[in-house]
Amino acid sequence: MADKKEKGNGHRLQIIIIILLVLILIFGLAFGGYMIFFRKDSNTASADTQNTKVLNPAASEISPFTYSLDEFLVNLSDEGGKKYIKVKIYIGYTAKDEKKISAELEEKKPILRDAINSVLRSKKSTDITTEKSVSDLKKEIINRVNPYLEYATVNNIYFYDIIVQ
């Protein structure tokens, strides 16, 4: 009787070890597959980023300095005037003269905000739905505000929050 009990315990132990080994093998294969898949996606993403830099250097460039233009709440030009955009915007810029740019940005903040307000007011809600349309909006804002600045060049627009309703 003791022999049957020992054989039963030994058999159970073997089954438990086999199950654990199979689970470890499954998790190992799953992890390996995930790493291969993830590594493939990151290479694709970096290739996409490189293509973006070639097509649109302003949108992919990281600016050394940023300045908050605060929050904008603007009616869009949709029919009926019931749509609006709420967005917090930071401009990214390169300073030509770091000492003078802070004063210039503070002094010209109302002018910059007005320029951006006029760009936003001219848009419809459908103009801000895709990544390309948002990229085009950023380019338009950059082109609108750059002429106002003497000691800096705006090279990117960062939307901190954006809501279209």
C-alpha positions in Angstrom: 0.0 0.0 0.0 2.9 2.3 0.8 4.3 1.6 -2.7 1.1 2.7 -4.4 1.1 5.9 -2.4 4.8 6.7 -3.3 4.2 5.9 -7.0 1.1 8.2 -7.0 3.1 11.1 -5.3 6.0 10.5 -7.7 3.6 10.5 -10.7 2.0 13.7 -9.5 5.4 15.4 -9.1 6.3 14.4 -12.6 3.1 15.9 -14.0 3.6 19.1 -12.0 7.2 19.5 -13.3 6.0 18.8 -16.9 3.2 21.4 -16.6 5.7 24.0 -15.2 8.2 23.3 -18.0 5.4 23.7 -20.6 4.2 26.9 -19.1 7.8 28.3 -19.0 8.3 27.3 -22.6 5.0 29.0 -23.6 5.8 32.2 -21.7 9.3 32.2 -23.2 8.0 31.8 -26.7 5.4 34.5 -26.1 8.0 36.9 -24.8 10.4 36.2 -27.7 7.6 36.8 -30.2 6.6 40.0 -28.5 10.2 41.3 -28.5 10.6 40.4 -32.2 7.3 42.1 -33.0 8.1 45.2 -30.9 11.6 45.5 -32.3 10.1 45.4 -35.8 7.6 48.1 -35.0 10.2 50.5 -33.5 12.3 50.1 -36.7 9.3 50.9 -38.8 8.5 53.9 -36.6 12.0 55.3 -36.8 11.9 54.9 -40.6 8.6 56.8 -40.6 10.1 59.5 -38.5 13.0 59.8 -40.9 10.6 60.1 -43.9 8.7 62.8 -42.0 11.9 64.8 -41.4 12.5 64.7 -45.1 9.0 65.7 -46.0 8.3 68.1 -43.1 11.4 69.1 -41.1 9.5 71.7 -39.0 7.0 69.2 -37.6 9.6 66.6 -36.5 12.2 69.0 -35.2 12.4 69.2 -31.4 12.8 72.8 -30.4 15.4 73.9 -27.9 13.0 76.4 -26.3 9.3 76.5 -25.7 6.9 79.3 -24.8 3.3 79.0 -23.6 0.7 81.0 -25.4 -1.8 79.7 -22.9 -5.3 78.3 -23.8 -7.4 79.2 -26.9 -11.1 78.8 -27.0 -12.3 79.7 -30.5 -15.5 79.2 -32.5 -14.8 77.3 -35.7 -16.1 78.5 -39.1 -18.6 75.6 -39.4 -22.2 76.4 -40.5 -24.3 77.5 -37.5 -21.2 78.5 -35.5 -21.9 75.7 -33.0 -18.4 74.0 -33.2 -15.4 75.2 -31.3 -11.8 74.3 -30.6 -10.2 74.5 -27.2 -6.4 74.1 -27.4 -3.4 74.9 -25.2 -0.5 75.9 -27.5 3.2 76.1 -26.9 5.5 77.5 -29.6 8.9 75.8 -30.1 11.6 78.1 -31.2 15.3 78.6 -31.8 16.7 81.8 -30.3 18.8 84.2 -32.3 19.5 86.3 -29.1 18.6 84.4 -25.9 18.7 87.6 -23.8 16.3 89.6 -25.9 13.8 86.8 -26.8 12.2 86.6 -23.4 11.2 90.2 -23.4 10.1 90.1 -27.1 7.9 87.1 -26.4 6.2 88.8 -23.5 5.8 92.0 -25.4 4.4 90.3 -28.5 2.3 87.7 -26.8 -1.0 89.5 -27.6 0.0 89.8 -31.3 1.0 86.1 -31.5 -2.3 85.1 -29.8 -4.3 87.2 -32.3 -2.5 85.7 -35.3 -3.2 82.2 -34.0 -6.8 83.1 -33.2 -7.4 84.2 -36.8 -5.9 80.9 -38.1 -8.0 78.8 -35.8 -11.2 80.8 -36.5 -10.8 80.2 -40.2 -10.9 76.4 -39.8 -13.8 74.0 -39.8 -14.1 71.0 -37.5 -13.4 68.7 -40.5 -10.1 70.6 -41.1 -8.7 69.3 -37.7 -9.6 65.6 -37.9 -6.6 63.9 -39.3 -2.9 63.9 -38.4 -2.1 65.5 -41.8 -4.6 68.3 -41.3 -3.2 69.0 -37.8 0.3 69.1 -39.3 -0.9 71.5 -41.9 -2.5 73.7 -39.2 0.8 73.7 -37.3 2.6 74.8 -40.5 0.1 77.6 -41.1 0.5 78.9 -37.5 4.3 78.8 -37.9 4.1 80.8 -41.1 1.8 83.3 -39.5 3.8 84.0 -36.3 7.4 83.9 -37.6 7.2 87.4 -39.3 6.4 89.0 -35.9 9.6 87.7 -34.2 12.9 89.4 -34.6 15.1 87.4 -32.1 13.7 83.9 -32.6 12.4 81.5 -35.3 9.4 79.4 -34.5 10.1 75.9 -35.8 7.3 73.9 -34.1 3.9 74.2 -32.6 3.0 71.9 -29.7 -0.7 71.2 -28.9 -0.7 70.4 -25.1 -4.5 69.9 -25.0 -6.8 69.9 -28.0 -10.6 69.5 -27.9 -12.9 70.0 -30.9 -16.6 70.0 -30.2 
